[in-house]
Amino acid sequence: MINFRGSTGYGKDFLNAGNREWGAKMHDDLIDGVNWLVENGIADKDKIAIMGGSYGGYATLAGLTFTPEVFAAGVDIVGPSNLITLMETIPPYWEPLKKIFSHRMGDIETEPEFLKSRSPLFFVDKIQKPLLIGQGANDPRVKESESEQIFKAMEDAGKPVKYALYTDEGHGFARPENRLHFYAIAEEFLAKYLGGRFEAVGNIEGHSGIVK
């Protein structure tokens, strides 16, 4: 888990070094981590996946679009695919959060093209590797549409994509049955593209997942 610039816990300078660097220097730090693993003989460069939730989901989508040759596969959990629609769907009672997003990502009122340039949805044509998406239908922060639109764009383009939607979840998977179900799907997905063992999803009871 790379502590890319913009991460908390390392002081204000390190946090603020991530301002306006979504999909840019923040992503460069992840790629530096990958290169370090390969150069030190820890990882096989052809068998590295990227996986994360929320911003980590965005980083997964950025990884498959902005650096399409680096990763063998990606697992995106509640990640925004379009920074413009992400900003447009922030609920009114989260106005302070919107101001933070404008400061960290870019201002939707004055810089829509800048936000578009950092949005993986508009670079789907560059995707070469398979993607697994996990989303909660009731997510107030990263709406279901963020996952739906990139799933549809990849499907329309004939790109390898799998999508699991959980009807009773929000920003992440709170119910153990849903977590177990999604991680079983992710384990099988990663085994398919990286190799290694997996345990079949089987009959996990009580989950709300709809898999496409």
C-alpha positions in Angstrom: 0.0 0.0 0.0 1.9 3.0 -1.3 1.9 6.2 0.7 1.6 8.4 -2.4 1.7 12.2 -2.0 -1.6 13.5 -0.8 -1.7 10.8 1.9 -2.5 11.8 5.5 -0.3 11.2 8.4 2.9 12.6 7.0 2.4 16.3 7.6 0.8 19.2 5.7 3.5 19.5 3.1 3.1 15.9 2.0 -0.7 16.2 2.1 -0.7 19.4 0.0 1.8 17.9 -2.5 -1.2 16.0 -3.8 -3.3 19.0 -4.6 -4.4 19.0 -8.2 -2.4 15.8 -8.8 -5.1 13.2 -9.1 -4.2 11.0 -12.0 -0.8 12.8 -12.2 1.9 13.0 -9.6 -0.2 11.0 -7.1 -0.3 8.2 -9.7 3.4 8.6 -10.5 4.1 7.6 -6.9 2.2 4.4 -7.4 4.1 3.6 -10.6 7.4 4.4 -8.7 6.3 1.8 -6.2 5.6 -0.8 -8.9 9.0 -0.1 -10.5 10.7 -0.5 -7.2 9.1 -3.9 -6.6 10.1 -5.1 -10.1 13.7 -3.8 -9.9 14.2 -5.4 -6.5 13.0 -8.8 -7.7 10.0 -8.8 -5.4 7.3 -8.9 -8.1 7.0 -10.2 -11.7 6.2 -7.1 -13.8 3.7 -9.1 -15.8 1.7 -10.2 -12.7 0.9 -7.0 -10.8 -2.7 -5.9 -10.2 -4.0 -2.6 -8.8 -6.8 -2.7 -6.3 -8.4 -0.1 -4.0 -11.5 1.6 -2.7 -12.8 5.2 -3.0 -9.7 7.2 -4.1 -8.0 3.8 -4.4 -10.8 2.8 -6.8 -10.1 6.0 -8.8 -6.4 5.1 -8.8 -7.3 1.6 -10.2 -9.2 3.2 -13.0 -6.3 5.7 -13.6 -3.9 2.8 -13.6 -5.7 1.0 -16.4 -6.3 4.1 -18.5 -3.3 6.4 -17.9 -0.7 3.6 -17.7 -2.4 0.8 -19.6 0.6 -1.5 -19.9 1.7 -1.5 -16.3 -1.0 -3.6 -14.6 -2.3 -7.1 -15.4 -5.7 -6.4 -14.0 -7.6 -3.9 -11.8 -10.2 -4.1 -9.0 -12.1 -0.9 -8.4 -14.3 -0.6 -5.3 -16.6 2.5 -5.2 -14.1 4.6 -7.3 -15.2 7.7 -9.2 -14.7 7.4 -13.0 -15.6 11.0 -13.9 -14.5 13.8 -11.7 -17.1 16.2 -13.2 -20.1 14.0 -12.3 -18.5 13.2 -9.0 -18.5 16.9 -8.1 -22.0 17.4 -9.6 -23.6 14.7 -7.4 -22.2 15.8 -4.0 -25.3 16.4 -1.9 -26.0 20.0 -0.7 -25.5 19.1 2.9 -21.8 18.2 2.1 -20.9 21.7 0.9 -17.8 21.8 3.1 -16.6 18.6 1.5 -17.2 20.0 -2.0 -14.9 22.9 -1.2 -12.2 20.5 -0.1 -12.6 18.5 -3.3 -12.4 21.7 -5.4 -9.1 22.5 -3.6 -7.7 19.0 -3.9 -8.9 18.0 -7.4 -9.8 21.2 -9.3 -12.8 23.6 -9.5 -15.8 22.4 -11.5 -17.1 25.9 -12.0 -13.9 27.2 -13.7 -11.9 24.1 -14.7 -14.2 21.5 -16.2 -11.7 20.6 -18.9 -9.0 20.1 -16.3 -11.3 17.7 -14.4 -12.1 15.9 -17.6 -8.5 15.4 -18.4 -8.1 13.6 -15.1 -11.2 11.4 -15.5 -10.6 7.8 -16.5 -14.1 7.6 -18.1 -12.9 9.7 -21.1 -9.9 7.4 -21.7 -11.7 4.0 -21.8 -10.3 3.4 -25.3 -6.8 3.1 -23.8 -7.8 0.2 -21.4 -6.1 -3.0 -22.3 -6.4 -5.1 -19.2 -9.5 -6.6 -17.3 -11.4 -4.7 -14.7 -13.6 -5.8 -11.8 -15.9 -3.2 -10.3 -17.6 -3.3 -6.9 -20.3 -0.7 -6.0 -22.9 0.0 -3.3 -26.2 1.1 -4.7 -26.8 3.6 -1.8 -23.4 5.3 -1.9 -23.9 9.0 -1.2 -20.3 10.0 -1.9 -19.5 8.0 -5.1 -22.8 7.4 -6.8 -23.8 4.2 -8.5 -23.6 6.1 -11.8 -19.8 6.4 -11.4 -19.4 2.7 -11.8 -22.3 2.2 -14.2 -21.0 4.6 -16.7 -17.5 3.1 -17.0 -18.9 -0.4 -17.0 -21.2 0.5 -19.9 -18.4 2.3 -21.8 -16.1 -0.7 -21.4 -18.8 -3.2 -22.3 -19.8 -1.1 -25.4 -16.1 -1.1 -26.4 -15.7 -4.8 -26.0 -13.3 -4.4 -23.1 -13.1 -7.2 -20.4 -15.1 -6.0 -17.4 -17.1 -7.5 -14.5 -19.4 -5.6 -12.2 -20.8 -6.5 -8.8 -23.5 -4.2 -7.4 -24.7 -4.5 -3.8 -28.2 -3.2 -3.3 -28.0 -2.5 0.4 -24.5 -1.0 0.6 -23.1 2.5 0.6 -19.5 3.8 0.3 -17.9 0.4 0.9 -19.2 -2.9 2.0 -20.4 -2.9 5.6 -22.2 -6.3 5.8 -19.9 -9.3 6.3 -21.9 -11.4 3.8 -21.3 -8.8 1.1 -17.7 -8.4 1.9 -17.2 -12.1 1.8 -19.1 -12.4 -1.5 -17.1 -9.6 -3.2 -13.7 -10.7 -2.0 -14.5 -14.2 -3.2 -15.2 -12.8 -6.6 -12.1 -10.6 -6.5 -10.0 -13.6 -5.5 -11.2 -15.7 -8.4 -10.7 -12.7 -10.8 -7.1 -12.1 -9.6 -6.3 -15.8 -9.8 -7.6 -15.8 -13.4 -5.2 -13.0 -14.5 -2.3 -13.4 -12.1 -2.3 -17.1 -11.4 -2.5 -18.7 -7.9 -5.2 -20.4 -5.9 -8.8 -19.3 -5.2 -11.8 -20.7 -3.5 -15.0 -20.7 -5.6 -17.7 -18.2 -4.6 -20.1 -21.1 -4.0 -23.3 -20.5 -2.1 -22.6 -17.5 0.1 -25.9 -16.8 1.8 -27.4 -13.4 2.6 -25.4 -11.2 0.2 -27.2 -8.6 -2.0 -24.7 -8.8 -4.9 -25.9 -8.6 -8.5 -23.1 -9.6 -10.8 -22.9 -8.5 -14.4 
